């Protein structure tokens, strides 16, 4: 069933690992995809996008690190009916620093709350940047209009922004498979690294995490590191926004639900049960990793055996550890620790006929894994930290018989979705021992009741739902971003500008020349805008016309031959001349307004008052109340109703309520400037309500341009602040060429 309105042409997936092997067949080498959950999810996503498998133009392209089997000689086999593999090759030393170093020896431990295992090496960060650039090069050569690019995981955090720079209009999704930790952890990264990583992720249109906790942590870091405004779960950038949302990954429920009855699985299950003499079976399987809590798990089992001698000889813990990263010393160390602990417990409790723990350091075939999922009485899944953990979901999905007990760590992302498991803290040996006992004694009816609830949940929230929800998030994004449209006829505009003899350019500052950010003091135009302004000001009368105070504008535009208008028309400064005060209104109204605003400051922490020479403003971008916009309306209403000696204007801008004398405005100053000189070209650009005064006062033939969505007196619109930069660049290029 198609649930999405998505109209993407092709799917380009990027992940560190390529899910393919090159297999030798009678027809020569062939590309085979593995049967993992991500591949299934991607296939179903392509189907939802309406793609026909086997259609050359809509094959799924997958970019990932290339191993030796994908070298040149096998290049013809890098494509099958459905997929095209694009291996990324890189210098071995760069790969080591990127993958073993920055990814596995820094981000992995740090983001799983093991800071003492983290190694901070500058050379690794360099390699990480270089490797992400290598991925970009490979990907960039592929991107076509209409593609949906989906980037995966912590090895590629810089890539979304790199793609955004290379192809500004690309549609980019990003999914983070490990926990996103709270800011206290992120803060351990050097400032430049954390800025680069967070900015890197913001290149995406949709950034997905497993749980809402990780979403909140990420937003907290965005706010701390980059001070960007966040509206609900949307990060507002100058020219677009990033949707941040939880998408809990899951498993192919039906595959696990039905495979338990396959003959091979049933035979293997029988075989294991016989080997273990029909003992109760506790089972776990994980990659070798310190995050998986394997040693604590063994100690919990030891406590259980110690306290429950009546269970000796009646239970066996089958623990499989899958080889992973074992060239890294920390992994060798935990392997040694696990094997020592297994040996010690077996030595302590075992008898000639009974091994309490059957340990293997190996991987299992799919039928073996299924046989153990369906043979066991307890699945003991106790990570110290896990982004999601698919093993526990696979166990639940496998239990078509509604039998068995899941013991699950509260520190796995999956714990939030599976509250009917016996939820434990993995470091609490007693809690683990008690849960094992409770699980072994749990009546069949209770096992069934718990499993039915969990299975219902996973049946509805399977891996196809995961990819489908992710895809749908782009539809929502399109709806909100498509309201922003540019209708300024660029070429006629540039021609008129170029042909003119006497030009007047009136530009607002915040939201027009500079992006809107949380801390107004930090707002500044980009280098490109600065350069363009300089060229334009040398050939035109260029006025920056702003609500900002004199000092700020003078500092921001120091050395630039522009005219400055401060405080909405209260002050004017021509190039190389002193400021003139245009507003001569009395200021006896300020005290009353200030005290009303002060009440709001004390009620809404994070908000503050800015006093200008002729105006006073309450800024609330950083205030935390849910109903802050309603509160701002309330304040504006109170201020409008208040008595005053002179007429006042109350301006509601972007996260600011400002009061100023009504006598002057951006409109009055614009009018007085243009009346002094016979201009034959005027353009005025602004994004805020105060710019409307300027649009209204200018003659009909002037180009008045509103930035961003919303109704306006302006004749034209530019979609985004970034478009101002492009427009000014084109205007200045014309002058340079002429
Ligand atoms: C990361 C995050 C997140 C394991 N051993 C064998 C085997 N497996 C399969 C399991 C399962 C997968 O590997 C392991 O997935 P997990 O989710 O449990 O853990 P990570 O590998 O650490 O994965 C994690 C995940 O990404 C997805 O976003 O859930 O939190 O750390 O599918 O079945 N499969 C077979 N033999 C084995 O020996 N056949």
Boltz pocket constraint, residues with backbone or C-beta under 6 A from the ligand:
constraints:
  - pocket:
      binder: B
      contacts: [[A, 177], [A, 178], [A, 249], [A, 285], [A, 286], [A, 287], [A, 322], [A, 362], [A, 363], [A, 364], [A, 365], [A, 366], [A, 369], [A, 386], [A, 387], [A, 388], [A, 389], [A, 390], [A, 391], [A, 392], [A, 394]]
      max_distance: 6.0
